[in-house]
Amino acid sequence: MSGTDLLGEFEQLVLLAILANPDGGYAIVLRKAIEEGTERSVSRGALYRTLDRLEGKGLVRWDLEEADETRGGNPRKRFHLTETGLAALRRSRAVVQRMSMGLEDVLEGS
């Protein structure tokens, strides 16, 4: 990902959900956080495709947690933000802040 690439809205939401879970987040936890924060439904497919894309860009990494009986013996991934991912999130936030500067009255409905 180059320094000028912007994150899409859903990519930002996924990265924010991971950032809110400093020990790393499982997909089900991330999905729930996004659904609660946006008040909209998130499909598993959309989340996993986005996580794969973010991993390919070097913005997310994951650790595989060992299987245990509570999950039917299946291992699961715990997702973490990389330094590059945090930098991309900061850039995207700065762009939104710059673009909305001076529009507070309109955006806040005053």
ChimeraX attribute file (.defattr): number of C-alpha atoms within 10 A of each C-alpha:
attribute: neighborCount
match mode: 1-to-1
recipient: residues
	/A:1	14
	/A:2	7
	/A:3	9
	/A:4	9
	/A:5	10
	/A:6	16
	/A:7	18
	/A:8	10
	/A:9	9
	/A:10	14
	/A:11	18
	/A:12	18
	/A:13	20
	/A:14	22
	/A:15	25
	/A:16	17
	/A:17	23
	/A:18	24
	/A:19	20
	/A:20	13
	/A:21	16
	/A:22	11
	/A:23	11
	/A:24	20
	/A:25	20
	/A:26	18
	/A:27	20
	/A:28	10
	/A:29	15
	/A:30	24
	/A:31	22
	/A:32	15
	/A:33	19
	/A:34	20
	/A:35	15
	/A:36	12
	/A:37	11
	/A:38	11
	/A:39	10
	/A:40	9
	/A:41	11
	/A:42	16
	/A:43	10
	/A:44	12
	/A:45	9
	/A:46	12
	/A:47	19
	/A:48	13
	/A:49	11
	/A:50	17
	/A:51	21
	/A:52	15
	/A:53	14
	/A:54	20
	/A:55	18
	/A:56	12
	/A:57	14
	/A:58	15
	/A:59	23
	/A:60	22
	/A:61	19
	/A:62	17
	/A:63	12
	/A:64	10
	/A:65	12
	/A:66	10
	/A:67	12
	/A:68	11
	/A:69	8
	/A:70	7
	/A:71	9
	/A:72	8
	/A:73	10
	/A:74	11
	/A:75	13
	/A:76	16
	/A:77	15
	/A:78	17
	/A:79	24
	/A:80	23
	/A:81	26
	/A:82	17
	/A:83	12
	/A:84	15
	/A:85	23
	/A:86	16
	/A:87	14
	/A:88	22
	/A:89	22
	/A:90	12
	/A:91	17
	/A:92	19
	/A:93	15
	/A:94	12
	/A:95	13
	/A:96	10
	/A:97	12
	/A:98	10
	/A:99	10
	/A:100	12
	/A:101	9
	/A:102	10
	/A:103	11
	/A:104	10
	/A:105	8
	/A:106	9
	/A:107	9
	/A:108	7
	/A:109	7
	/A:110	6
